[in-house]
Every structure is written in structure tokens, then in C-alpha cells.
């Protein structure tokens, strides 16, 4: 039975490397909400390691971690083409931190192969090393519904040279930190390291569109 005809939306989380467990925890929390925006459906998370794990998914998350390692894992497991096909079929994808890097059309500062699904250039480690990690609220004037969101940055990238079709949903210090390109969402921060479900809820909202 497909997700559209069942009582659940199944959201996959790439589990090759990185903080995928934290995303699965967020999806479990979102699935417990069952508010009107979910139309009575449950949200179910699934770890994705192989091509067959994409079957039946409503959406996919590429987590933070080490973008070089994750990129090599995508190639090793032959997931690059299936993820392109998944996106081409209209399924939403969310990439966070390293996941955002992999979604961009290219990456600079130790480039890695990317998927080219977000029309932007990712600048790796743009805020510095692990010791330069920080948390900050989004700037005023963000997209409605994301006001006051706290963003956690760990070896975070910056997004540059955004294409005309890329919508900036939130900025921090004037820099775009949450963008949308069609049904593809990308954050340079780690929403899964807070208890704020709004980014994950935005991914589920994109399933409904």
C-alpha cells in the first residue's frame, strides 16, 4: 500500500553516517503530535541505507555529519541516481548541514560530489571548526511560522550564489540558513538538536502540496 493511501507518511533518514538517529527521534515526536496540519496521519521514520529502503517513502532527510563520508556512501550504495529519481517524482527532501551541502549544485572549500537539487553553492566549514560552534535565533523578517527559531551551527556551511528559484525562509546574521528550491529544503544548521519541530513539519507539509 502506498503512503498516500495509508494512514502514515513514511519519512526516510539517510543512515550512512551522521546524526540520523536524532532526526528519527524528531520524526517520532512529530508523529505523536497528530495535529490538524497532519490531517490525522501518523509520521513514521525509517533508516535508509540501501536503494530498497527508498520504496514507499513520502519524503527523505539527508542529515548532518561528514559530507565527504556521506557522499562516498551514496556512491558506494548506488543511491545517487535513485535519489535523483525520488526528487524528480515530486517527493520532498530535507538536507541539514552536511545534507544541505550534498543537495547543492556544487560545494567549495574541499569540494565533494553533490546532487545538484538546490540551486546554490555550499561553502563548507564557513563558520570555522568544531570549537566555533554556536546557536543563534533567526533574524527578524523570516518566513511566517519560523519566527524565533533557534539554530544550532556545528562546522556549518554557508549558502552562496542562490538561483532565482531559491526561496530564503530564514537568515541568521544576514546569511541564508534555511532555503527552499521547489520541494527541496536545506538548512545550514541542525534543527534535530533542538526540540523545535517546525523544520521537520515543513518537510511533511511539502508532502501534502
Phi, psi and omega in degrees: 000133182284156179302327183293336182255358179264187178261013182224148164259123180262120181248119179276148175235118178303124188241040178280318180193158176103195189268047183294329181297324179295323177293319177298323177296319178296320179294322176297318179295318178295322180294338179276347183290308179053041180276182185298329183293339179270358178055036177077000181274156172271154172250125183239130178267150178218130174290136182243115177237334183234164180303319183295340179290346178281343184299128176081003180286147173266333182201168184221144176242131170257113189279174170287169182152222179250112190296326178295315180296316181294319179299317177295323178295320177300317179292316183298319182271005179055047182261350186297305180298314178301325177291321175300316179295323177299314179293319181296334178281359176094012180276136180289150175226139174241130173241132181240129179055253178301324177298323177295319177303314184292336179281338187289165181289335176198165179228142178240167185068079188067071185301150173230155174299135182237170184271341177069030182263346175240128185280075180203162175255129178266129176257104186293145176050039186291338181261001180113198185269188181304322182290347179266012179298149181202168175231141183205149177284152176296153177295154170300152178091015178287175178298145180306136179100349181246013181299139175073012182289133179266128185247131179255122183247124178228111184047047192280150172275170165245156178250126184232164176051053180292137176289165184298334183271002182269123179264129177270117181269333179202150176232155171227123183061030180084351181269138176293125182239350180215113185230163178223132176232096188066239178260015180256123181249144179216134174237140175276354180251180184250089180294337182285352179265011174235181175257017181270117185269003191294325179293315178294325176295326177295324177295316178295322177299324179293333176297321186285340188288000000 
